[in-house]
């Protein structure tokens, strides 16, 4: 099974997959609007605006598992992200990223890319997974790794894809 085969939900409750992003670099992030790290939305949006036409897809997956810092439903999350942070990159349906109800996408991501000290579990909001144009997980970034800090990794992947 590849990452492109995993079913995801849209914020409007429809079924979707990551297949439309095949051939693109993806930055997949578990987000939360009430988190102290929420200012990262600004950096994520800047990455989206800067590189979307060069092959980057920033994809947000809201999650309320960490201190309930994403208390809203899909509609209120979309509105808060747009109004408070100017988010235009895709935000999908709210998911769990850990535990028995973890979304299959995050099971896949965490099984292929372990965290600090080899742990599978996601520790907090704004954990980021960088996926190459072929659907391979290249790197997992900690919640405190800002979008600005990981930009060079994205550029490197985008440039590698341009040479193929």
Buried (B, 14 or more C-beta within 10 A) or exposed (E): EEBBEBEBBEBEEEEBBBEEBBEBBBBBBBBBBBBEBBEBBBBBBBBBBEBBEBBBBBBBBBBBBBEEBBEBEBEEBBEBBEEEBEBEBBBBBBBBBBEEEBBEBBBBBBEBBEBEEEEBEBEBBBBBBBBBBEBEBBBBBBBEBBBEEBBEBBBEBBEEBEEE
